[in-house]
Amino acid sequence: MLKHKFLGRQTSLPLLLTISLTTLLVSPSLAQTTPVPTPSSAPLQLDLLAKPKDYVITASTINLERLTTPSLWWAKENSENKLLDNWIAYPALGKEPARADLIVNQQIWSLLDYLERYDFVNRLGGVARKDGYNVRVFNYQQELLATYTCNFNTSPALCNIQMNAQNKLGLLRSL
């Protein structure tokens, strides 16, 4: 095991990385003065994948007249083809902001460690944020795995990532 001399003590590298990552992941949320809204509590509507309504966009929705937002097709085809299986994007409705519910392949998701999952949520959340969408990540069992939620009333938008508690167990495995 790698050891590092820190203030005259032998400290393991995994412990230092865990402390550093915890500080990075927790500290920004403590310093927030403008709140980020909580993720939507609306249920995932998997039936819309087979029979999309006019107001939603899925991975199989094609608009011949203009680009459709959020633009997640490139992310799906580019690097997330095996992990990102489908999505349902809902426009803003009343007080409910626009959101994209991503559906991932559970087998691939379970192979990723915490940091790889966090990176996935951060990258696709950033793509959706550009179009004014919040993101929730689900599997086909309709389990909420992660969220990427933004306060779009600030400039730049203030965003927060939440990962399902079980996903943090993979953090120690990866170190």
SVG drawing of the C-alpha trace seen along z (x, -y; Angstrom):
<svg xmlns="http://www.w3.org/2000/svg" viewBox="-49 -36 57 42">
<polyline fill="none" stroke="black" stroke-width="0.4" points="0.0,0.0 1.2,-3.5 2.1,-5.6 2.7,-9.3 4.4,-11.3 2.0,-13.9 2.9,-16.1 5.4,-13.5 2.8,-10.6 2.5,-7.8 -0.9,-8.2 -2.3,-5.9 -3.0,-7.4 -6.6,-6.1 -7.4,-7.8 -6.0,-11.1 -7.9,-10.8 -11.1,-10.0 -10.7,-13.0 -9.9,-15.3 -12.9,-14.0 -15.2,-14.4 -14.1,-17.9 -14.6,-18.7 -18.0,-17.1 -19.4,-18.5 -17.8,-22.0 -19.4,-23.7 -22.9,-22.8 -22.1,-24.4 -21.0,-27.7 -24.2,-28.1 -26.1,-31.3 -28.6,-30.8 -30.5,-27.5 -30.6,-24.9 -34.2,-23.5 -34.8,-19.9 -35.0,-17.4 -38.5,-16.7 -40.5,-14.1 -42.6,-13.3 -42.7,-9.6 -40.7,-8.2 -43.1,-7.5 -41.5,-4.6 -44.7,-4.2 -43.8,-7.4 -40.8,-5.6 -43.1,-3.4 -45.9,-6.0 -44.4,-9.5 -46.9,-12.4 -46.5,-15.6 -44.9,-17.4 -42.0,-15.0 -38.9,-14.1 -37.2,-10.7 -34.2,-9.2 -36.4,-8.0 -38.1,-11.4 -37.1,-13.0 -38.0,-16.6 -37.3,-17.2 -37.8,-21.0 -35.4,-22.0 -32.9,-20.8 -34.6,-19.3 -33.5,-20.2 -32.1,-18.9 -29.5,-17.6 -28.6,-14.3 -28.3,-12.3 -24.7,-13.1 -23.8,-12.1 -25.7,-8.8 -24.0,-8.0 -20.6,-9.4 -19.5,-7.9 -22.5,-6.8 -24.0,-4.5 -23.9,-1.4 -24.6,-3.2 -27.3,-5.8 -30.1,-3.6 -32.9,-6.2 -34.3,-9.4 -37.6,-11.3 -37.3,-15.1 -40.2,-17.1 -40.7,-20.8 -41.1,-23.3 -44.7,-23.0 -46.1,-25.5 -43.7,-25.7 -42.0,-22.4 -38.7,-23.2 -37.8,-21.4 -36.2,-18.0 -34.7,-15.0 -35.1,-11.6 -32.1,-9.5 -32.5,-5.7 -29.3,-3.8 -28.3,-0.2 -28.2,1.2 -25.5,3.8 -23.1,1.2 -24.0,-1.3 -23.2,1.4 -19.8,1.9 -18.9,-1.7 -17.3,-3.0 -18.6,-6.2 -16.3,-8.6 -17.2,-7.1 -20.9,-7.5 -20.4,-11.0 -18.5,-11.9 -21.4,-10.5 -24.0,-12.5 -21.8,-15.7 -21.1,-15.5 -24.7,-14.8 -26.1,-17.2 -23.8,-19.9 -25.2,-19.1 -28.8,-19.3 -28.1,-22.4 -27.1,-24.3 -30.7,-23.8 -32.2,-24.7 -33.0,-21.1 -32.4,-19.4 -31.5,-15.7 -32.6,-12.6 -30.9,-9.2 -32.9,-6.0 -32.6,-2.3 -35.5,-0.4 -36.6,0.7 -37.4,-3.0 -34.8,-3.4 -33.6,-7.0 -29.8,-6.7 -28.7,-10.3 -29.8,-13.9 -28.3,-17.0 -30.4,-20.0 -29.8,-23.7 -31.1,-27.1 -31.4,-28.7 -32.3,-32.1 -28.6,-32.7 -25.9,-33.5 -24.2,-31.2 -26.7,-28.6 -25.9,-27.1 -26.1,-23.3 -26.0,-20.4 -25.4,-16.7 -26.9,-14.1 -25.9,-10.5 -27.8,-7.6 -26.2,-6.6 -25.5,-3.1 -23.3,-4.5 -20.8,-5.9 -19.7,-2.4 -17.9,-2.1 -15.7,-5.1 -13.6,-2.9 -13.4,-0.1 -11.8,-2.4 -9.1,-3.7"/>
</svg>
